[in-house]
Structures are given as C-alpha cells and as structure tokens.
Amino acid sequence: MWTGFEKNQKNGLFLLVMIFLFSCSHAETGSVKTLWLQANMASFERQYDEALALLQEATKKDPEFAPAWLSKGMVYKKMQKEELSRKCYEVALLLYQKKHDSLPENVDYAKGYAEALSLLGFKKESMKVLDETIARFPQEKDLLSLKEVMKRAHPLGFNQSTSTLP
C-alpha cells in the first residue's frame, strides 16, 4: 500500500509523463520544444548527460528559445557545474528580458524573466517583475503561487548574485 507521499510522487510522475506524451504527440519530431520536453524528462529521471545533449541540440537549433537555456542551466547546476549553470541562466535572462520588453502583455515572458532573475539571485528584481505582472493581469491566479515559490531559495539557483544586471 502506498503512503500519501509515495502516492503523490507517483501521481506527479504520471502527470508529468502524460503532459510530456501529449505535448510530444502535438509537436513536430525533433522540434526545439520537443527536444526541450524530452530533456526535462531525462533530467527528471536523473539522466543528466542525455538531458544536456538534448538541450545542446535545442539551443543550437534555436538559440533564442529561452526555456531551453533555463533548463540547461538547471542541468549544469545538478551536475555541480556552477559557472556553466550561471552562464546559461544569464543567456535565458537576456532572452526573456528582450521578449518581455518587446511583448509585455505576454505573461509567459514575464514569468520566465522573473524565474531567470530569481535563479541568478536577483530576488528583489524578480519580485518587482511579478508584482508588476500581477497588477497588470490580476486574473492570472497562478502568478500569486509563482511569487510565493520565488520568495524561497531555489535549490538550483544562486542565493545571491555575483554578477550585475544587464
């Protein structure tokens, strides 16, 4: 019999697998998004070399796909390659900042921008982006949850930034 934790963990894995399969069935094979999703699944399964190879291919195919750069940074962080992790987060930050500045009505760009800031240790700046986005889009209830998560130290982030904002 499963304990509550084991059941939730298995349900979470099932949900992740279903999302992955649904996304892949609707995506072109070898597309950047598919590579990114496959890499996230490999990372979840602790197959970091495979995840990294998929993310390398994704960022080579589309160097402006910011989610792949964030994921690549997380994989490097899991592999304890701090400098490579930070560099990937910085690339993601620049890409999300550019996208957010050009399309401020896109909530996903604001979320990505806030996440990249947070992972690099710019907590105050991350909260500012989220507060502005919440004020602009109060109907987006998941922004409040995201803000609560971003307040905490991310296990794959840097607690304080040693770099300056671009």
trRosetta pair geometry for C-beta under 8 A, 3 or more apart (Angstrom, degrees):
i j d omega theta_ij theta_ji phi_ij phi_ji
2 6 4.3 -137 -160 91 92 113
2 7 4.2 119 125 -62 133 86
2 10 6.8 -77 -131 11 152 138
3 6 4.8 90 49 11 77 102
3 7 6.9 -143 89 -7 37 89
4 7 5.7 -58 -146 37 28 112
4 8 6.3 26 157 -16 65 107
5 8 5.9 -58 -149 38 29 108
5 9 6.2 28 153 -20 65 108
6 9 5.6 -54 -145 38 31 113
6 10 6.2 29 156 -16 66 106
7 10 5.8 -55 -146 39 29 108
7 11 6.1 29 154 -18 65 108
8 11 5.6 -53 -143 39 31 112
8 12 6.1 35 154 -22 64 106
9 12 5.7 -52 -148 35 28 113
9 13 6.5 29 152 -18 62 105
10 13 5.7 -52 -146 37 33 111
10 14 6.3 36 152 -21 65 105
11 14 5.5 -52 -147 36 32 114
11 15 6.3 33 154 -19 65 105
12 15 5.7 -53 -147 36 30 111
12 16 6.3 32 153 -19 64 106
13 16 5.6 -53 -147 37 32 113
13 17 6.3 32 154 -18 65 106
13 44 8.0 153 -122 157 82 130
14 17 5.8 -56 -149 37 29 110
14 18 6.3 28 154 -19 65 108
15 18 5.7 -55 -145 37 31 111
15 19 6.3 31 156 -18 65 105
16 19 5.9 -54 -147 36 29 110
16 20 6.2 31 153 -20 63 108
16 41 7.3 151 150 -108 107 81
16 44 6.5 174 158 -153 154 170
17 20 5.6 -55 -148 37 30 114
17 21 6.2 26 156 -16 66 107
17 41 7.7 85 -103 -128 61 118
18 21 5.9 -54 -143 39 30 107
18 22 6.1 29 158 -17 65 109
19 22 5.8 -57 -144 40 27 110
19 23 6.1 27 157 -19 64 110
20 23 5.9 -59 -147 38 25 109
20 24 6.2 20 158 -15 63 111
20 37 5.5 154 -136 169 79 111
20 38 7.8 109 -162 -85 114 46
20 40 7.7 -156 -100 81 112 104
20 41 5.2 66 -122 -73 154 127
21 24 5.8 -57 -142 40 28 108
21 25 6.2 29 159 -23 64 107
22 25 5.9 -57 -147 33 27 110
22 26 6.7 5 159 -1 61 111
23 26 6.3 -77 -156 47 28 97
23 27 5.9 15 155 -16 69 122
23 33 7.3 -121 170 144 113 109
23 34 7.5 173 130 -103 94 64
23 37 5.3 -172 103 -112 137 161
24 27 5.6 -66 -134 41 32 106
24 34 5.6 89 -121 -132 77 97
24 37 6.2 -152 -64 97 88 144
24 38 7.5 80 -93 -62 124 89
27 31 5.1 -125 170 47 102 133
27 33 5.3 -130 -135 87 142 111
27 34 4.4 175 115 -64 134 100
27 37 7.5 148 23 14 160 141
28 31 4.1 97 68 -44 91 118
28 34 6.8 -125 77 -16 51 134
29 34 6.4 -125 -133 122 29 173
30 34 6.5 19 23 71 11 133
30 35 7.0 26 -160 -53 36 101
31 34 4.6 92 56 7 81 104
31 35 7.0 -145 93 -6 41 86
32 35 5.7 -53 -148 36 31 112
32 36 6.3 34 153 -21 64 107
32 58 4.8 104 -151 -151 74 84
32 61 5.1 -158 -81 92 97 124
32 62 4.4 -24 -89 20 157 128
32 65 5.0 -167 159 -57 140 165
32 68 6.7 -83 179 -44 99 141
33 36 5.5 -54 -149 36 32 115
33 37 6.3 32 153 -18 66 105
33 65 7.8 -145 -69 -150 61 140
34 37 5.7 -53 -146 37 32 110
34 38 6.2 31 154 -17 65 107
35 38 5.8 -57 -147 39 29 111
35 39 6.2 32 153 -22 64 107
35 54 4.9 -178 -174 -179 84 90
35 55 7.3 155 143 -84 102 33
35 57 5.5 -130 -150 91 148 106
35 58 3.9 -176 101 -73 129 101
35 61 7.3 129 13 25 155 140
35 68 7.4 21 99 -110 103 128
36 39 5.6 -54 -148 35 29 113
36 40 6.5 30 153 -20 63 103
36 54 7.5 172 -79 139 23 107
36 55 7.1 69 -110 -105 61 73
36 58 5.2 107 -60 -133 77 160
36 65 7.0 -127 -60 145 137 134
36 67 5.8 61 -165 107 150 110
36 68 4.8 -104 -99 -85 110 88
36 71 6.3 142 -155 20 87 156
37 40 5.7 -52 -149 33 32 111
37 41 6.6 33 152 -17 64 103
38 41 5.7 -54 -151 36 33 112
38 42 6.4 34 151 -18 66 105
38 54 5.2 -139 94 -149 103 155
39 42 5.6 -52 -146 37 33 111
39 43 6.2 35 153 -20 66 105
39 50 7.7 -170 -122 124 61 71
39 51 4.4 97 -165 -154 75 70
39 52 7.7 120 -146 -45 113 17
39 54 3.8 -163 -74 91 96 123
39 55 4.6 104 -142 -52 160 85
39 58 6.8 -87 -16 -10 142 138
39 68 7.4 75 47 -134 153 84
39 71 5.9 103 110 139 123 140
39 75 7.4 -70 171 -55 108 143
40 43 5.6 -51 -145 37 32 113
40 44 6.3 38 152 -23 63 104
40 51 7.4 97 -65 -136 17 112
40 71 5.9 -84 -78 -133 86 138
41 44 5.5 -51 -149 33 32 115
41 45 6.5 20 153 -8 63 108
42 45 5.8 -65 -151 46 31 105
42 47 4.2 -83 -172 76 86 108
42 48 7.6 156 134 -80 97 18
42 50 4.3 -128 -161 98 145 109
42 51 3.9 -171 93 -67 111 80
42 54 6.4 138 19 10 144 139
43 46 7.4 36 -177 -83 35 24
43 47 7.2 -96 -70 59 25 63
43 48 6.4 58 -117 -102 69 61
43 51 4.0 83 -59 -113 81 159
43 71 7.0 -153 -14 -172 158 99
43 74 7.0 61 -171 107 155 110
43 75 5.4 -105 -107 -92 123 96
43 78 7.0 144 -158 18 100 160
46 78 8.0 -147 -128 166 69 139
47 50 4.2 -4 141 33 111 120
47 51 6.0 133 95 -24 72 90
48 51 5.4 -53 -141 38 34 114
48 52 6.0 36 159 -21 67 105
48 75 5.4 150 -150 -165 88 96
48 78 5.8 -155 -104 98 130 119
48 79 5.3 153 162 -68 151 105
49 52 5.8 -54 -147 36 29 111
49 53 6.5 31 153 -21 63 105
50 53 5.7 -53 -149 34 32 112
50 54 6.5 29 154 -15 65 106
51 54 5.9 -60 -152 38 30 109
51 55 6.2 24 153 -15 66 110
51 71 7.6 -122 174 156 110 107
51 75 5.0 -167 111 -112 123 139
52 55 5.7 -58 -144 41 31 109
52 56 6.2 39 154 -26 66 103
52 72 7.0 88 -129 -137 67 79
52 75 5.2 -177 -74 134 82 145
52 76 7.5 96 -106 -65 115 70
52 79 7.6 10 -59 -31 136 149
53 56 5.7 -48 -147 30 30 114
53 57 6.7 28 153 -16 61 104
54 57 5.8 -55 -153 36 32 110
54 58 6.3 33 149 -21 66 106
55 58 5.3 -49 -142 36 37 114
55 59 6.2 28 161 -12 68 105
55 68 5.4 161 -148 -172 82 92
55 71 5.7 -152 -107 100 131 105
55 72 4.2 166 154 -84 142 92
55 75 6.4 -173 8 15 154 148
56 59 6.3 -60 -145 42 26 101
56 60 6.2 28 153 -22 62 110
56 72 7.6 112 -63 -117 54 126
57 60 5.6 -57 -146 36 29 113
57 61 6.3 28 156 -18 65 107
58 61 5.9 -57 -148 37 28 108
58 62 6.8 -39 172 44 64 89
58 65 6.3 -90 159 76 99 142
58 68 4.2 -153 116 -129 128 148
59 62 7.1 -80 -133 74 27 54
59 63 5.8 55 179 -111 71 54
59 65 6.8 -136 -101 56 56 98
59 68 5.1 -169 -64 120 82 129
59 69 6.2 97 -104 -73 124 74
59 72 6.4 -10 -35 -42 139 151
60 63 7.3 17 -122 -66 17 81
61 65 7.9 10 84 2 87 135
62 65 4.2 66 106 -22 115 112
62 68 7.5 119 78 16 94 145
64 95 5.8 162 -156 -135 62 120
65 68 4.7 47 105 9 107 115
65 69 7.3 156 94 -14 60 86
65 95 7.9 1 81 176 10 157
66 69 5.5 -57 -152 35 43 112
66 70 6.5 42 154 -19 73 101
66 91 8.0 -170 -124 124 69 77
66 92 4.9 103 -164 -145 84 73
66 95 3.9 -172 -85 103 103 129
66 96 5.0 118 -158 -57 159 82
66 99 6.9 -104 -18 1 143 141
66 112 5.6 84 117 169 135 144
66 116 7.6 -68 -178 -59 118 137
67 70 5.6 -52 -150 35 37 112
67 71 6.3 34 154 -16 68 106
67 92 7.8 87 -81 -132 15 115
67 112 6.8 -89 -75 -117 74 128
68 71 5.7 -54 -146 41 33 110
68 72 6.1 38 153 -24 66 105
69 72 5.5 -49 -143 34 31 114
69 73 6.5 36 154 -20 62 103
69 88 5.1 -174 -176 -175 75 81
69 89 7.5 157 143 -87 94 21
69 91 4.6 -125 -156 94 144 108
69 92 3.8 -176 100 -67 114 87
69 95 6.5 127 26 18 148 141
70 73 5.7 -56 -155 34 31 113
70 74 6.6 30 149 -19 65 105
70 88 7.3 156 -95 141 17 101
70 89 6.8 60 -118 -110 60 63
70 92 4.4 102 -60 -126 74 161
70 112 7.1 -127 -40 -152 147 93
70 115 6.6 29 -135 116 146 121
70 116 6.3 -106 -94 -85 108 87
70 119 7.1 148 -144 3 93 164
71 74 5.5 -53 -150 35 36 113
71 75 6.4 36 152 -20 67 102
72 75 5.8 -51 -149 34 33 110
72 76 6.5 33 152 -16 64 105
72 88 4.5 -143 96 -146 100 147
73 76 5.7 -54 -148 38 31 110
73 77 6.3 35 152 -22 65 105
73 84 7.8 -171 -120 127 57 66
73 85 4.7 90 -165 -162 71 63
73 86 7.4 113 -143 -51 111 11
73 87 7.7 -169 -102 69 97 50
73 88 3.4 -165 -69 91 84 115
73 89 4.3 107 -139 -51 161 75
73 92 6.5 -88 -9 -4 136 133
73 119 6.8 90 119 149 140 146
73 156 7.7 117 121 153 85 111
74 77 5.5 -51 -147 34 33 114
74 78 6.5 35 152 -19 65 102
74 85 7.4 92 -69 -140 16 104
74 119 7.9 -81 -73 -138 84 142
74 156 4.6 24 -133 169 82 153
75 78 5.6 -52 -150 35 34 112
75 79 6.4 25 151 -11 65 109
76 79 5.6 -62 -147 45 33 107
76 81 4.3 -82 -171 72 89 106
76 82 7.8 173 139 -67 101 10
76 84 4.2 -135 -153 100 147 104
76 85 3.9 -165 96 -71 110 75
76 88 6.1 146 15 7 137 138
77 80 7.5 35 -180 -81 34 27
77 81 7.4 -95 -71 57 24 63
77 82 7.1 58 -115 -105 66 50
77 85 4.0 93 -62 -126 77 149
77 156 4.4 117 95 -158 150 83
77 157 7.8 -11 -129 -58 162 22
78 156 6.8 -25 -53 -113 78 111
81 84 4.3 -4 136 37 115 118
81 85 5.9 141 92 -27 70 90
82 85 5.6 -60 -149 35 27 115
82 86 6.3 26 158 -19 66 105
83 86 5.8 -51 -147 35 31 111
83 87 6.5 32 154 -19 64 105
84 87 5.7 -52 -147 35 33 112
84 88 6.5 33 154 -18 65 105
85 88 6.0 -59 -153 36 29 109
85 89 6.4 27 152 -16 65 107
85 156 7.7 -139 -161 178 134 84
86 89 5.7 -56 -149 38 32 112
86 90 6.3 35 152 -22 66 106
86 120 7.1 92 -144 -122 77 83
86 158 6.7 38 -98 -41 99 142
86 163 7.2 138 177 -14 122 131
87 90 5.6 -53 -148 34 32 114
87 91 6.6 34 152 -20 64 100
88 91 5.7 -49 -150 33 34 111
88 92 6.4 35 151 -17 65 105
89 92 5.6 -54 -149 39 33 113
89 93 6.2 40 150 -26 66 104
89 116 5.9 157 -171 -154 77 79
89 119 5.0 -141 -134 109 132 119
89 120 5.1 167 137 -70 130 91
89 157 7.9 110 -114 -127 153 73
89 158 7.9 -165 57 1 168 111
90 93 5.4 -47 -146 32 33 116
90 94 6.6 33 155 -17 63 102
90 120 6.8 96 -76 -101 66 134
90 163 6.9 -20 -94 88 125 166
90 166 7.9 118 -166 -44 91 115
91 94 5.9 -55 -153 36 31 109
91 95 6.4 28 152 -15 65 109
92 95 5.8 -59 -147 41 31 110
92 96 6.0 24 159 -13 68 110
92 112 7.2 -120 172 173 102 102
92 116 4.6 -162 112 -109 102 126
93 96 6.1 -59 -142 42 25 105
93 97 6.0 28 158 -23 64 110
93 113 7.3 82 -144 -143 58 60
93 116 3.9 178 -84 146 70 130
93 117 6.5 108 -124 -67 110 57
93 120 6.2 -2 -62 -23 143 145
93 166 7.1 150 118 3 113 119
94 97 5.7 -54 -143 35 26 113
94 98 6.4 28 157 -19 62 107
94 166 5.9 55 -96 -2 90 166
95 98 5.8 -56 -151 35 28 111
95 99 6.4 22 154 -13 64 109
96 99 5.6 -57 -143 42 33 109
96 100 5.8 34 157 -21 69 109
96 109 6.0 164 -158 -165 76 71
96 112 4.2 -150 -119 115 131 103
96 113 4.0 -175 141 -79 116 66
96 115 7.9 -158 -111 53 173 85
96 116 5.2 167 31 5 144 142
97 100 5.7 -54 -140 39 27 111
97 101 6.2 27 158 -19 63 109
97 113 5.8 112 -77 -128 53 111
97 116 7.9 -104 -37 78 85 142
97 166 6.8 179 51 63 167 122
98 101 6.0 -57 -147 36 25 110
98 102 6.4 10 159 -7 62 112
99 102 6.1 -65 -145 44 28 102
99 103 6.1 -32 174 38 68 103
99 106 7.0 -65 153 72 99 142
99 109 4.4 -139 119 -133 107 128
99 112 7.6 12 70 72 133 132
99 113 7.7 -153 67 -58 92 107
100 103 7.1 -81 -128 66 19 65
100 104 6.2 53 174 -100 64 61
100 106 7.4 -128 -110 68 52 98
100 109 4.4 179 -80 140 68 110
100 110 5.6 110 -126 -82 114 54
100 112 7.7 -157 -56 68 109 92
100 113 4.4 0 -41 -48 150 149
100 129 7.6 -21 -169 -149 158 123
101 104 7.0 6 -135 -61 19 90
103 106 4.3 34 127 -3 113 118
103 109 5.9 112 81 8 100 158
104 109 7.8 -113 -113 83 28 126
104 110 7.3 63 -156 -67 59 108
104 136 7.7 -81 149 -178 103 172
106 109 4.2 60 97 7 112 112
106 110 7.0 167 96 -11 61 83
107 110 5.5 -55 -153 37 39 113
107 111 6.3 41 150 -21 70 103
107 133 6.5 113 -133 -169 76 120
107 137 5.7 -61 -92 43 118 174
107 140 5.5 177 -137 -105 152 160
107 143 7.4 -99 -162 -71 117 115
108 111 5.6 -50 -147 35 34 113
108 112 6.3 33 155 -17 65 106
109 112 5.7 -54 -146 39 32 111
109 113 6.1 36 154 -22 65 107
110 113 5.6 -53 -145 36 29 114
110 114 6.3 29 155 -17 64 107
110 129 6.0 179 -166 166 84 102
110 130 7.5 132 154 -95 105 46
110 132 7.8 -138 -147 86 130 95
110 133 4.2 134 157 -95 152 139
111 114 5.8 -57 -148 38 29 109
111 115 6.2 28 154 -19 65 108
111 133 7.6 170 -58 160 62 171
111 143 7.5 -123 -86 -107 98 79
111 146 6.2 -77 -133 -157 101 165
112 115 5.6 -54 -144 37 31 112
112 116 6.3 31 157 -19 66 105
113 116 6.0 -54 -148 35 27 109
113 117 6.5 28 153 -17 62 107
113 129 5.5 -141 107 -166 109 157
114 117 5.7 -55 -149 37 31 113
114 118 6.2 32 153 -20 65 109
114 126 4.7 97 -164 -159 72 78
114 127 7.9 103 -148 -58 110 20
114 129 4.4 -160 -82 89 90 125
114 130 4.9 79 -125 -56 152 90
114 133 7.4 -89 -41 5 135 142
114 146 7.2 85 97 144 141 123
114 150 6.2 -44 152 -108 109 158
115 118 5.6 -56 -147 37 31 113
115 119 6.2 30 157 -19 66 106
115 126 7.5 97 -66 -139 16 120
115 150 7.2 -117 -97 -100 56 112
116 119 5.8 -53 -144 36 30 110
116 120 6.4 21 158 -11 63 110
117 120 6.1 -68 -153 42 27 105
117 122 4.2 -79 -175 78 85 113
117 123 7.8 155 133 -79 93 18
117 125 4.9 -124 -168 98 138 104
117 126 3.9 180 97 -75 115 85
117 129 6.5 140 16 7 152 139
118 121 7.8 65 179 -54 30 13
118 122 7.0 -89 -71 66 26 65
118 123 6.1 59 -124 -102 70 59
118 126 4.0 77 -61 -111 82 164
118 150 4.7 -106 -99 -150 152 97
118 154 6.2 95 137 -19 105 132
118 157 6.2 -58 132 -123 74 157
119 154 5.8 -57 -102 68 66 153
119 156 6.8 -23 -136 105 106 82
119 157 4.0 -132 -139 -111 51 99
119 158 6.9 65 157 17 52 76
120 157 7.2 -75 -19 -158 19 96
120 158 5.9 -4 -161 45 29 116
120 161 5.2 35 145 -101 84 112
120 163 7.0 -62 -175 53 118 110
121 157 6.6 159 -60 158 63 101
121 158 4.1 -59 -43 100 112 92
121 159 5.8 38 -117 101 106 21
121 160 4.6 97 -173 -171 136 11
121 161 3.6 -180 78 -48 114 67
121 162 7.7 58 49 -11 154 56
122 125 4.1 -21 156 40 112 120
122 126 5.8 130 101 -29 77 90
122 161 5.4 17 -55 -30 75 141
122 165 6.5 83 -108 -77 151 105
123 126 5.5 -56 -146 35 30 115
123 127 6.3 30 157 -19 66 104
123 150 7.3 155 -141 154 77 88
123 151 7.5 78 -163 -133 116 40
124 127 5.9 -54 -151 35 30 110
124 128 6.5 34 150 -23 62 105
125 128 5.5 -50 -150 31 34 116
125 129 6.7 36 152 -18 65 101
125 165 6.6 152 -95 -85 168 141
126 129 5.9 -53 -154 33 32 110
126 130 6.5 26 151 -13 65 108
126 150 5.4 -147 140 175 129 132
127 130 5.7 -58 -147 42 33 110
127 131 6.0 36 154 -23 68 106
127 147 6.9 79 -128 -148 73 96
127 150 6.9 174 -77 112 68 123
127 151 7.3 61 -88 -89 113 76
128 131 5.7 -51 -143 35 29 111
128 132 6.4 28 157 -16 62 106
129 132 6.0 -58 -151 38 28 110
129 133 6.3 24 153 -17 64 111
130 133 5.6 -58 -144 40 32 110
130 134 6.1 34 156 -22 68 105
130 143 6.3 162 -162 -177 89 96
130 146 6.6 -158 -128 103 128 104
130 147 4.6 150 152 -93 148 97
130 150 6.5 176 -41 47 153 155
131 134 5.7 -52 -144 36 29 111
131 135 6.4 30 155 -19 63 106
131 147 7.7 90 -63 -117 62 136
132 135 5.8 -54 -149 36 29 112
132 136 6.3 22 154 -14 64 111
133 136 5.7 -60 -145 42 31 108
133 137 5.9 -23 170 31 69 107
133 140 7.5 -51 148 67 97 143
133 143 5.9 -153 111 -139 108 141
134 137 6.9 -79 -128 64 21 70
134 138 6.5 56 172 -97 64 57
134 140 7.4 -125 -114 70 55 100
134 143 4.8 -179 -88 123 84 136
134 144 6.7 90 -120 -69 129 70
134 147 7.0 -10 -53 -46 137 141
135 138 7.2 2 -145 -61 20 88
137 140 4.3 27 132 2 114 118
137 143 6.8 124 87 -26 104 151
140 143 4.7 65 111 -17 105 113
141 144 6.2 -43 -172 22 53 110
141 145 7.4 46 140 -9 71 102
142 145 5.3 -51 -155 39 52 114
142 146 6.0 57 146 -24 74 103
143 146 5.5 -52 -145 37 33 115
143 147 6.3 40 153 -25 65 102
144 147 5.6 -49 -150 31 31 114
144 148 6.8 33 151 -18 62 101
145 148 5.7 -53 -154 33 35 112
145 149 6.6 32 150 -16 66 105
146 149 5.6 -56 -151 38 34 111
146 150 6.1 32 153 -20 68 109
147 150 5.7 -56 -142 38 30 111
147 151 6.7 43 154 -34 62 98
148 151 5.9 -45 -157 15 32 117
148 152 7.8 23 151 -12 58 100
149 152 6.3 -64 -169 31 39 105
150 154 7.9 -16 -129 -53 49 109
153 157 6.9 -153 -175 66 62 111
153 159 5.6 -12 -130 -104 116 92
154 157 3.4 70 67 1 111 119
158 161 6.2 96 103 -90 126 51
158 162 7.5 -91 170 -1 147 86
161 164 7.7 132 131 -79 126 24
